[in-house]
Amino acid sequence: MILLYLCALAFSVLKTLRFPNDWSEAHWMLDYRFGFIKRGLAGEIFGWFFKKNEFNILLLSGGILFLLYTLIFGIAVRETLKRENSVYGIMFFVTFFLSQYIIFSAHLIGYLDHVVFLMTILSIFMIKQKKIFWASVIAAISIFIHEISFFLLLPVSCFALIMNNVENFSKKPVLSVYIIKKLALFLLLPVVAVFSISAYQEISGESYFLTLFNYLKEISFITDKTADSVSSAYTKSFSYYFKEESGHFIQRLLISKATFLYGIPLVFSLWMIFKEFGLKNNIRVFLLLAVIALIPLLLHAVAYDTYRIWSFPFMILFLGFWILSSVSAPRDQEGYKNASTRETVFFMVSFLLITLVPNVLFDGQTERFTIMTRLIMIMPVLMMLYFLKKAPILKG
């Protein structure tokens, strides 16, 4: 099973892994040297410990991505063993390790999304330890690293808080006064951070565009085009991007290429969670997780990188599986060891979509490996899945 996950992870990473591009590098070069700016905290902290150059950014980026992969791999292995090699859990994690989230995380090495998800894992861990205030502090810090945390970190952390404060998982979770107070405590600092940054951007954000642009274009490994786009991203207000991009929201959400290529594996992943945790009798939990997983897609209204945005729900569902597993005892394997024929077909369709169909990448790049090479590389994964399906359940 461990080898299965390693093969799936390696296949996804090797297809698109590269050095950090200048867009990612520019984010680490920016800090508070010219005054407060959104997303400036990561570069500020980086500058405390390292000289800002291309080599150190590469080392930092590689270290962050390695840590993220180590954590998610460890979580997947632990949860699979905890749940006695459930077929639903295994198919869920294989789909995740082959998913577009892993593909884009390798392709966008060095970008701040990875830091945000590391902070999200830490926030959920703190919530599990009943340290709500510290989880709130982590969430607020993450907002200052990248405001995308509002869509990625906060919703799934709230889900963790709700699920970890429900006395009996088998009962439908109700927002009791106690849970509402906990949510208010957790959300106070990050929400204040979000509104503070937003207000600042509306009032004075564009006033220092030229300052940032002139600074970035003097850096040898940052092109003028990237200097311009990054300076705009740091200084344009949220309302500006909403006016520019919201008109494309419905198309990006419902009738884009990604709607099909990403949507089918996402629905399959949701179904695996539904089956693994027996959510037929707790449909409110299932619907709540589904809504939280789709919240990142709201970013289509303010950003144009459609494929990257569609990859985020895979990671949210992964975290949702982890959260549910921590509050749900493993089910009796008898009677649900093998997936149904329909579920197997559903898995194979999702599997082939995420392994054989090339993704649209950034900077005009294309994925490595021909179709024939991909078919050869995924055969060991299918063989190991077949072996695990036929292996007897070991008890005691």
PyMOL commands that set and color helices and strands:
alter all, ss='L'
color gray80, all
select helices_A, chain A and resi 2-16+22-29+40-49+54-82+87-98+100-107+113-128+132-145+149-163+177-217+224-235+238-254+257-261+263-276+279-281+283-301+306-327+341-356+362-364+371-390
alter helices_A, ss='H'
color red, helices_A
deselect
rebuild
show_as cartoon
